[in-house]
Amino acid sequence: MVQGAPARSEVARVLSLLTPYDCGMPLKRIGTRYDGGYLIPDDLAGIEASFSPGVAETLGFDLEIARTGIPTHLADASVPQPANMAPNMSFTDAFIGAENSAPFITMDAWVGKFSSGSGDLLLQMDIEGAEYDVISAIEPTMLERFRIIVIEFHGLDRILDPDFHRELDSALSKLNRNHVPCHFHPNNAAPYFQLFGQTLPQVFEVTYIRRDRRKDDSMAVAPLPHPLDEPNVADIPNPAVSNFWAMT
């Protein structure tokens, strides 16, 4: 046991923040098969722009969003500008981070550059563990502009580390103030681990919808896996993940 590790009850409380709820509308898969595809609510009409920090080798999700007519903005300082961007896409050579100091730019500054109004936005973020700093730094009013949020979280196997536990708790609590998880997807590219007799993923993707957009107020837990779910990596084992968010 890690010295100073949080009690099981505290771990259970934080994990309960990942409970996915039925949002009362169908989910659709956007992007490529396997890794690079995400499930989001079928609620894109009226979204002003999409922001996607962390650029992968393929732009399946971002290209598909752009082709719906939604301007789509990418940011990453670790890769060159992709060659196959659609005309309504932009690329910023920077990391999204907690402060405006090159090569970093905050989410607020980046979004403000392209969408300074108050319209609804879409966020898809996979930044390899930096998501916690970004969520901590983003202004609540900016966060609330995102109607739909898809985030890949990393490092859940460190949940018994006191510092990481606080970091995860802070990020999930902030997200859950005005948003609700509507889909949870374990990423089998990283090994799973055991905690209190449960199988958990180190890396996982969560889709959030802003609370005012939900069509179902029953807070019924969403059934998982979803019929459109696919493993991130097709040729390695994909063990079933229990509903660990219901841990007591």
C-alpha positions as CSV (number, residue, x, y, z in Angstrom):
1,M,0.0,0.0,0.0
2,V,1.3,3.5,-0.9
3,Q,2.2,5.5,2.2
4,G,-0.6,8.0,2.9
5,A,-2.9,6.4,0.3
6,P,-6.5,7.5,0.3
7,A,-9.0,5.3,2.0
8,R,-11.1,2.9,-0.1
9,S,-14.1,5.1,0.6
10,E,-12.3,8.1,-0.9
11,V,-11.2,6.1,-3.9
12,A,-14.8,5.0,-4.4
13,R,-16.1,8.5,-4.2
14,V,-13.7,9.8,-6.9
15,L,-14.4,6.8,-9.2
16,S,-18.1,7.4,-8.8
17,L,-17.6,10.7,-10.7
18,L,-16.9,8.6,-13.8
19,T,-20.4,7.0,-13.8
20,P,-21.8,7.3,-17.3
21,Y,-25.5,8.3,-17.6
22,D,-28.0,7.9,-20.4
23,C,-28.3,11.4,-21.9
24,G,-31.6,10.6,-23.6
25,M,-30.2,10.8,-27.2
26,P,-28.4,8.4,-29.4
27,L,-24.6,8.3,-29.5
28,K,-22.8,8.3,-32.8
29,R,-19.3,7.1,-33.6
30,I,-17.0,9.8,-35.1
31,G,-13.6,8.9,-36.5
32,T,-11.8,5.8,-37.6
33,R,-12.3,2.3,-36.5
34,Y,-10.4,1.2,-33.4
35,D,-8.1,3.9,-32.0
36,G,-9.1,7.4,-33.1
37,G,-12.8,6.9,-33.0
38,Y,-15.0,8.3,-30.3
39,L,-18.7,8.1,-29.3
40,I,-20.5,11.4,-28.8
41,P,-24.1,12.4,-28.5
42,D,-25.9,13.2,-31.7
43,D,-26.1,16.8,-30.9
44,L,-23.8,18.7,-33.2
45,A,-26.3,21.2,-34.7
46,G,-25.4,24.7,-33.7
47,I,-21.9,24.0,-32.5
48,E,-19.7,27.0,-33.4
49,A,-16.3,25.3,-33.5
50,S,-14.4,22.2,-32.5
51,F,-11.0,22.3,-30.6
52,S,-8.7,19.3,-30.6
53,P,-5.4,19.5,-28.7
54,G,-3.1,16.6,-29.3
55,V,-2.7,15.6,-33.0
56,A,-2.5,11.9,-33.9
57,E,-1.1,10.3,-37.1
58,T,-4.6,10.2,-38.5
59,L,-7.2,13.0,-38.4
60,G,-10.2,10.8,-38.6
61,F,-12.3,12.4,-35.8
62,D,-11.3,16.0,-36.7
63,L,-11.8,15.5,-40.4
64,E,-15.2,14.1,-40.0
65,I,-16.2,16.9,-37.7
66,A,-14.8,19.5,-40.1
67,R,-16.7,17.9,-43.0
68,T,-20.0,18.6,-41.1
69,G,-19.2,22.3,-41.6
70,I,-17.9,22.9,-38.1
71,P,-14.6,24.8,-38.1
72,T,-12.0,22.6,-36.4
73,H,-8.8,23.7,-34.7
74,L,-5.8,21.6,-33.8
75,A,-2.9,22.3,-31.6
76,D,0.3,20.3,-30.9
77,A,4.0,21.4,-30.8
78,S,5.3,17.8,-31.1
79,V,4.3,17.2,-34.7
80,P,4.3,19.2,-37.9
81,Q,1.1,20.5,-39.4
82,P,-0.8,17.7,-40.9
83,A,-0.8,17.7,-44.7
84,N,-4.4,16.5,-45.2
85,M,-6.4,19.2,-43.3
86,A,-9.7,20.4,-44.6
87,P,-10.1,24.0,-45.7
88,N,-12.0,24.9,-42.5
89,M,-9.3,23.5,-40.2
90,S,-6.4,25.4,-38.5
91,F,-3.2,24.2,-36.8
92,T,-1.4,25.9,-33.9
93,D,2.2,24.9,-33.2
94,A,1.9,24.9,-29.4
95,F,1.0,22.7,-26.5
96,I,-2.1,23.5,-24.6
97,G,-1.1,23.9,-21.0
98,A,-1.6,25.8,-17.7
99,E,0.2,29.0,-18.7
100,N,1.0,31.2,-21.7
101,S,4.7,30.6,-22.1
102,A,6.1,29.2,-25.3
103,P,5.7,26.5,-26.4
104,F,2.6,26.5,-24.2
105,I,-0.7,28.3,-24.6
106,T,-3.7,28.1,-22.3
107,M,-7.0,26.7,-23.5
108,D,-8.7,30.1,-22.8
109,A,-6.2,31.9,-25.0
110,W,-6.3,29.4,-27.8
111,V,-10.1,29.2,-27.9
112,G,-10.4,33.0,-27.6
113,K,-8.2,33.4,-30.7
114,F,-10.7,31.5,-32.9
115,S,-14.0,31.8,-31.1
116,S,-14.2,34.9,-28.8
117,G,-18.0,34.8,-28.5
118,S,-20.2,32.7,-26.3
119,G,-21.4,30.0,-28.7
120,D,-21.3,26.3,-28.0
121,L,-18.1,24.4,-28.7
122,L,-16.8,20.8,-29.0
123,L,-13.6,19.7,-27.2
124,Q,-11.7,16.5,-28.0
125,M,-8.5,16.2,-26.0
126,D,-5.8,13.6,-25.9
127,I,-2.6,15.1,-24.5
128,E,-0.9,12.2,-22.8
129,G,-1.4,13.1,-19.2
130,A,-1.3,16.9,-19.4
131,E,-5.1,16.9,-19.3
132,Y,-5.0,17.4,-15.5
133,D,-3.0,20.7,-15.8
134,V,-5.2,22.0,-18.6
135,I,-8.5,21.2,-16.7
136,S,-7.1,22.9,-13.6
137,A,-6.2,26.1,-15.5
138,I,-9.3,26.5,-17.7
139,E,-11.7,29.2,-16.6
140,P,-15.1,27.7,-15.6
141,T,-16.9,30.1,-18.0
142,M,-14.8,28.7,-20.9
143,L,-15.3,25.1,-19.8
144,E,-19.1,25.7,-19.8
145,R,-19.0,26.7,-23.5
146,F,-18.1,23.2,-24.5
147,R,-21.4,21.4,-25.2
148,I,-19.6,18.1,-25.7
149,I,-16.3,17.1,-24.3
150,V,-14.3,14.0,-25.1
151,I,-11.1,13.5,-23.0
152,E,-8.6,10.6,-22.8
153,F,-7.4,10.3,-19.2
154,H,-4.1,8.7,-18.2
155,G,-2.6,7.2,-15.1
156,L,-5.5,5.7,-13.3
157,D,-3.2,3.0,-11.9
158,R,-1.7,5.8,-9.7
159,I,-5.0,6.5,-7.9
160,L,-3.6,5.4,-4.6
161,D,-0.9,8.0,-4.8
162,P,-2.1,10.9,-2.7
163,D,-1.0,13.6,-5.1
164,F,-2.5,12.0,-8.2
165,H,-5.7,11.1,-6.2
166,R,-6.1,14.8,-5.4
167,E,-5.3,15.8,-9.0
168,L,-7.9,13.4,-10.4
169,D,-10.5,14.4,-7.9
170,S,-10.1,18.0,-8.7
171,A,-10.3,17.5,-12.5
172,L,-13.4,15.2,-12.4
173,S,-15.2,17.4,-9.8
174,K,-14.6,20.4,-12.0
175,L,-15.9,18.7,-15.1
176,N,-18.9,17.3,-13.3
177,R,-20.2,20.7,-12.1
178,N,-21.8,21.5,-15.4
179,H,-21.3,18.3,-17.4
180,V,-22.3,14.7,-17.1
181,P,-20.4,11.6,-18.4
182,C,-22.5,9.9,-21.0
183,H,-20.0,7.3,-22.2
184,F,-17.0,5.6,-20.8
185,H,-14.5,3.6,-22.9
186,P,-11.4,1.7,-21.6
187,N,-8.4,2.0,-23.8
188,N,-6.8,-1.4,-24.1
189,A,-3.5,-0.1,-25.5
190,A,-2.3,0.1,-21.9
191,P,-2.4,-2.9,-19.5
192,Y,-5.3,-3.0,-17.1
193,F,-4.7,-3.3,-13.4
194,Q,-6.5,-4.7,-10.3
195,L,-7.8,-2.5,-7.5
196,F,-9.9,-3.8,-4.6
197,G,-10.8,-6.9,-6.7
198,Q,-11.9,-4.8,-9.7
199,T,-10.4,-4.7,-13.2
200,L,-9.6,-1.1,-14.2
201,P,-8.0,0.5,-17.2
202,Q,-4.9,2.7,-16.9
203,V,-6.1,4.8,-19.8
204,F,-9.7,5.6,-20.6
205,E,-11.9,7.9,-22.7
206,V,-14.9,9.8,-21.3
207,T,-17.5,11.6,-23.2
208,Y,-19.3,14.4,-21.4
209,I,-22.4,16.4,-22.3
210,R,-23.4,19.7,-20.7
211,R,-26.2,19.2,-18.3
212,D,-28.6,21.6,-20.0
213,R,-28.4,19.5,-23.2
214,R,-29.5,16.2,-21.7
215,K,-32.9,14.9,-22.9
216,D,-33.3,12.4,-20.0
217,D,-33.3,13.5,-16.4
218,S,-33.7,10.0,-14.9
219,M,-30.0,9.7,-14.4
220,A,-30.2,6.0,-15.5
221,V,-26.7,4.5,-15.8
222,A,-25.8,4.0,-19.5
223,P,-25.4,0.4,-20.5
224,L,-21.8,-0.6,-21.4
225,P,-20.2,-1.5,-23.7
226,H,-22.1,0.4,-26.3
227,P,-22.9,-1.4,-29.6
228,L,-20.6,1.0,-31.5
229,D,-17.7,0.5,-29.1
230,E,-14.5,-1.1,-30.5
231,P,-11.2,-1.8,-28.8
232,N,-8.5,0.7,-29.4
233,V,-6.1,-2.0,-30.5
234,A,-7.7,-4.9,-32.3
235,D,-5.0,-7.5,-32.0
236,I,-4.3,-7.5,-28.2
237,P,-6.6,-8.8,-25.4
238,N,-9.5,-6.6,-24.4
239,P,-10.7,-7.9,-21.0
240,A,-14.0,-6.8,-19.7
241,V,-13.9,-3.8,-17.3
242,S,-16.3,-4.0,-14.4
243,N,-18.5,-1.1,-13.4
244,F,-15.9,0.1,-10.9
245,W,-17.5,3.5,-10.5
246,A,-20.1,1.6,-8.4
247,M,-17.4,0.4,-6.0
248,T,-18.3,0.8,-2.3
